[in-house]
């Protein structure tokens, strides 16, 4: 099976569905991670340029994906400036066509960040034109994938319809998230909280809901 996770930023999928992707990879699925923006404002250090942080975050995303043998599809839009227009939709269509997924996991339209909400909406919209031969992009058409929606940050505004038990791969999920070293200080700067510990709190919350 081919599985595509669509994110707005580097580190989104690690937090929100990294365990599921690790399980998919463990059973032999081919996993792709498509990232819409390059995260080029994700730092609290004004001495770092946008180009430098984008390069760092690209490397971190590749390192994280390599832990489970996933391939990164890098769309390279500016962080905080994701818009729904033809260029954006064509790149999302190409991401879907490149991965040719049986299953696509994308962001929740109720999430806290506008880039998250928009990336999720565009990905769901683009799964259909990605199957249309006369919609011409870099890659040829692909069958329409089954779509699942990942959790929101800290579970806000989302009641899951089913749960995936990721207990066996939590250390893998942590290693993937920890690959995004640039974001450890950044999340503490912005939110005043520790990066990976928040992820574990989130997972425990969902585990309690699921009766694990």
ChimeraX attribute file (.defattr): number of C-alpha atoms within 10 A of each C-alpha:
attribute: neighborCount
match mode: 1-to-1
recipient: residues
	/A:1	13
	/A:2	17
	/A:3	23
	/A:4	28
	/A:5	30
	/A:6	29
	/A:7	25
	/A:8	28
	/A:9	26
	/A:10	30
	/A:11	22
	/A:12	20
	/A:13	28
	/A:14	28
	/A:15	24
	/A:16	24
	/A:17	21
	/A:18	27
	/A:19	25
	/A:20	21
	/A:21	27
	/A:22	26
	/A:23	19
	/A:24	17
	/A:25	20
	/A:26	13
	/A:27	9
	/A:28	12
	/A:29	16
	/A:30	19
	/A:31	23
	/A:32	26
	/A:33	26
	/A:34	24
	/A:35	27
	/A:36	27
	/A:37	23
	/A:38	26
	/A:39	26
	/A:40	24
	/A:41	18
	/A:42	20
	/A:43	20
	/A:44	15
	/A:45	12
	/A:46	8
	/A:47	8
	/A:48	12
	/A:49	13
	/A:50	18
	/A:51	13
	/A:52	13
	/A:53	19
	/A:54	21
	/A:55	15
	/A:56	17
	/A:57	24
	/A:58	22
	/A:59	15
	/A:60	22
	/A:61	26
	/A:62	21
	/A:63	18
	/A:64	27
	/A:65	24
	/A:66	13
	/A:67	15
	/A:68	20
	/A:69	18
	/A:70	21
	/A:71	18
	/A:72	23
	/A:73	22
	/A:74	19
	/A:75	17
	/A:76	16
	/A:77	19
	/A:78	17
	/A:79	19
	/A:80	18
	/A:81	10
	/A:82	17
	/A:83	16
	/A:84	12
	/A:85	9
	/A:86	9
	/A:87	10
	/A:88	17
	/A:89	19
	/A:90	18
	/A:91	19
	/A:92	26
	/A:93	28
	/A:94	23
	/A:95	29
	/A:96	31
	/A:97	22
	/A:98	19
	/A:99	23
	/A:100	24
	/A:101	25
	/A:102	15
	/A:103	17
	/A:104	25
	/A:105	25
	/A:106	28
	/A:107	29
	/A:108	22
	/A:109	21
	/A:110	18
	/A:111	21
	/A:112	15
	/A:113	14
	/A:114	16
	/A:115	22
	/A:116	25
	/A:117	18
	/A:118	20
	/A:119	28
	/A:120	23
	/A:121	16
	/A:122	21
	/A:123	24
	/A:124	21
	/A:125	14
	/A:126	20
	/A:127	23
	/A:128	16
	/A:129	19
	/A:130	29
	/A:131	19
	/A:132	14
	/A:133	11
	/A:134	10
	/A:135	12
	/A:136	14
	/A:137	14
	/A:138	12
	/A:139	15
	/A:140	17
	/A:141	22
	/A:142	22
	/A:143	16
	/A:144	20
	/A:145	21
	/A:146	13
	/A:147	17
	/A:148	14
	/A:149	19
	/A:150	27
	/A:151	23
	/A:152	25
	/A:153	20
	/A:154	18
	/A:155	18
	/A:156	11
	/A:157	14
	/A:158	16
	/A:159	11
	/A:160	14
	/A:161	5
	/A:162	7
	/A:163	12
	/A:164	12
	/A:165	16
	/A:166	19
	/A:167	14
	/A:168	11
	/A:169	17
	/A:170	18
	/A:171	12
	/A:172	20
	/A:173	29
	/A:174	20
	/A:175	17
	/A:176	26
	/A:177	26
	/A:178	18
	/A:179	21
	/A:180	22
	/A:181	13
	/A:182	16
	/A:183	22
	/A:184	17
	/A:185	17
	/A:186	18
	/A:187	16
	/A:188	13
	/A:189	14
	/A:190	11
	/A:191	10
	/A:192	10
	/A:193	14
	/A:194	15
	/A:195	21
	/A:196	16
	/A:197	11
	/A:198	14
	/A:199	20
	/A:200	15
	/A:201	12
	/A:202	18
	/A:203	21
	/A:204	14
	/A:205	13
	/A:206	20
	/A:207	16
	/A:208	9
	/A:209	12
	/A:210	13
	/A:211	7
	/A:212	9
